[in-house]
Amino acid sequence: MLFSDVIRLTVPMKDGSAEVQSKTYSVDELKDLQSKLMLIAGKAEKGKEEVEQFVKASFNFFSMWDLYVYGGK
């Protein structure tokens, strides 16, 4: 088992109903999502604030990930 298989990020999702659902991402899924969002961030105005918030959060996550896994190397 790889360390990247153990780490997960669970994000609460709002769908307009009273019930709160969540989405769980693996490290690889987060990296893929970050790459895709970076590609479309400049093209889309709708949801731009949410994209920027995700990019900042994922950057912080991967910075901590690198520090923990690689010792900041």
N, C-alpha and C positions, 0 to 999 in steps of 0.2 A: 504494500500500500504506500502510495506516495503522499507526501505532506500536502500537496496541492489537492488531493482527494478528500482531505479531512476538513479543510477550511471552506466554509460556506457563508454567504451573506444572504440574510432573509430580509426582504423589503416589504413593508405593508403596502397594499394596493387599495386605492379607493375606486369604486366603480359606480358611485352614486347611491348605492343602497346603504342601509344601516349596517349591514354585515361587512366586516373588514376581512379581506383575503390577503394572502401573502404570496410572494414569488421568491424562490430560493435559487441563488446563482452559485456555481462553482467558480474557482479562480480562472479557469480557462474560459468559461462563459463570460465572466466579467471583462477579461482582456479582449475577447472578440467583440463584445458589446461596446467597449470603449473605442476600439478601432473604427467600428461602423459609425458610431456617433460623431467621432472626430471628422470623418469624411463628409457627413451630411450637415454638420453644425453650421458651416458657412453658407449653405444653400437655403436653409429653411428659416423663416422668421417665426412661424408658429411653433411654440414649445421651446423656443431658444433658451429661455430662462431655466427650464427643467434640464435641458441638455448641458448647460453650463454648470449647473449644480451637480449633476451626475459626474461630469468630467473632473470637477474639483474633488469630489468625494472619492472617485476611483483613483485619482492621482495620489491622494493621501493614503488610501488603502495600499496601493502598490509600493509606495515609498516605505511604509511600515513593513510590508511583506518582504521587500528586498533587505531591509535592515535585519529582520528576524531570521530569514532563511540564509542570507549570504553574509551577514555581519557587516552590512554597509559597504561591501566591496564592489 
